[in-house]
């Protein structure tokens, strides 16, 4: 953890340096910050850039797994009465597809971007809690594996990603599958929670001097909002899954009707989490567009303040609309009306963002790069996903639409349209920072057009299937209901989309090896991360930058700001791993933060926790006990006070 | 000519609705119609928004611009401009949203209850994976069960009370009304009214397990007098005396099937599966899955698990003659 120095050391005034004048600075910082080579370095690294890339790659692997599951399902649904899959297999596939995409891809991929980019965008040398950052990643990876542990034996979770009781109760769903889901979600919830805390504190504490709250990039606003939202939302679902597990294995009756329990309690708890979660997986992605689009329109984002406030407003309102997932559960019309109205209101902040993007394009000068195509294409699919959501906000319309393919279309326009498209654009955009190389433009454009056409060909007709009354989550359907040809089109479109994703992956693979070398700022972009070399060194910035405006690298061409941002001269901070702590709103430097070095403790703790959960899963209490003991050891090792972090009083005396 | 085109315009959705029996693009009663109208309204708004945004994005991209001196040149010299887009766009959107919200509230009120009190109350009980329908009556002896195929008098509101004997299901007859979930431990109430005689298909709308895909049903709306005649027939028990040739079949049925299925008037009184007293009066078997033909019936009895894997109907260990005898007996249950 970052340690705040007390005593005389806190009065140390940082040395101001110009790295251009002193060739010894870079090698010295390298020695301080670089992770050692080899396997041990890999397992102990706390470098936010390494962790960010791991998040991105892992999330993408899960995306491919979830995509394969979808491909098999679309083969089953391409024709009526198809028997490629048994109902049990289909139900496990659609459940794992949802779980994988929503929990193991959508948020983790955005955490990848934010982990990699935040310190670079904010002018810091690392996240506030580097070890917590590593812990969050390892736990995510292990929770992902945990959720798949019963898949190979043909007993994967099969009650859908929202896992309604009583179908998911022991009586109707005996076996290990639902326990895997319940415990896996609690484990994953720990990862999400510590990751969110890290983002919030990083924003509050580790911005470069002058990076006041109204100058941070919109991606930062998006991830901050999502993180705060998660801190309030995740406890609801962790609680729900814990209660379900206790109902199943310890005979409690939270949801059991026979014991006085209430099935609707599950739905309330799940959607109190579920709906804010939807915003958590789109707001940072919208931030990617808000930051990337202006670069390719050659002007700042129109309405920065409005977009930032709209981001926060969306999440606040997002906590007041969960019942729109429950319009058909028999709640009284008056409460339905309230949640219906709230669901209409939440469209307004989205409209702010849409018109800001349109205005940015209109008043700018578009450059037809691959990321621009992804961002501009995103606006169109965002609006389609938005208006279908607007239709489901109306109770009497929703009671028809809900649980049909119309909703399947809607949620894929939201999750693919608002998450995958910005992510693909964002990877093209920041690839130089990730790897030091440019993505191939030619293949990039091909992959965009194939993805865009395949996506709309595959998912737009799902609206039609829904309007023709096709329920979701059916493993087959008879012919004669008018669903045959539309399903064939959907399957073909889905495979075209998959081909586009494949081309994208090939492009990433090839470009990472053979792409053209990128300079510091190949797109002539305005924000701070582009002031570092591509890829950035372990210490990010040789000196802590100072920031004077929202667009530090466009200051030579924009007027209206006082002073100049600087990355060439600033605080050196080379007395061990250090970065500067600043005040929450105005980013006035007030403390030197000492950052911890690489450590095995996060990995060890993650493994011990995963084993403890495995012990709970198989009711092996001795295994649980041993793992809990190792967890305690790992926590103590992690938190052991270190002299060089100023966590023991002796060292302060020594220095004095 | 005008009348002809009007007739065509009216006939097309009806023809289409016959080909797409689950489509709620056209509904046939006051429980569904206001929501359908609202759906068209919101759909049109949605399409207009989609088109406008797409046109603005494309026009924004391709509109003519002065050539910049260099690629580095920005289009503005200060971080400002463009805000009227947000003011106007969000302003117009807000007005449209308020109008849609008001329309929604009015529609919620319009479909919450029928205009007249319902004369007929049905208790629909959902179970994995079929529907029991109990026709309520103040006279206990007049109450009867007739599963998986609901009959209602045309033009009259019908109250539906929904219960579940296991997990959550959702009661949904798209061309008559939206969904109402069926939740164990509570009784949800909805209503239906068919303004046109006909057969309407319904299907479970909430994922409920392995055979969620095959949990459908039909609603048959008849003229009130036809409905009354149907109800009188259903109320009656099956004849307890059967032709000599069928006695063996009846006994085999009671012995093999009577623990789960009832045929009123015989020794078969099971309640775990659908009541079969008037099996042959129904259009389908296996909860709307198969046409009710002797061939399908014997295939179903012989190996239900092959047709509907995981369903609660076990595979019966019946000899060939036993099976034929049972099917022959069931064939008399009109």
Interface residues (C-beta under 8 A of the other chain):
Chain A: X86 X87 X88 X91 X159 X160 X164 X166 X167 X172 X257 X261 X262 X263 X264 X297 X298 X299 X300 X302 X303 X304 X306 X328 X329 X330 X333 X336 X337 X340 X341 X344 X345 X347 X348 X351 X352 X354 X355 X356 X358 X359 X360 X361 X362 X363 X364 X365 X366 X367 X376 X379 X380 X383 X384 X387 X388 X390 X391 X393 X394 X395 X396 X397 X398 X399 X400 X401 X402 X403 X404 X467 X468 X469 X470 X471 X472 X473 X474 X475 X476 X477 X478 X481 X482 X483 X524 X549 X550 X551 X554 X557 X558 X559 X560
Chain B: X19 X20 X21 X22 X23 X24 X25 X32 X34 X35 X36 X38 X39 X42 X43 X45 X46 X47 X49 X50 X53 X54 X56 X57 X59 X60 X61 X63 X65 X68 X71 X72 X73 X74 X75 X76 X77 X78 X79 X80 X81 X82 X83 X85 X86 X88 X89 X90 X93 X94 X97 X98 X100 X101 X103 X104 X105 X107 X108 X109 X111 X112 X128 X166 X167 X168 X170 X172 X174 X177 X178 X179 X180 X181 X183 X184 X185 X186 X188 X189 X201 X203 X204 X205 X206 X207 X208 X209 X210 X211 X212 X213 X289 X309 X310
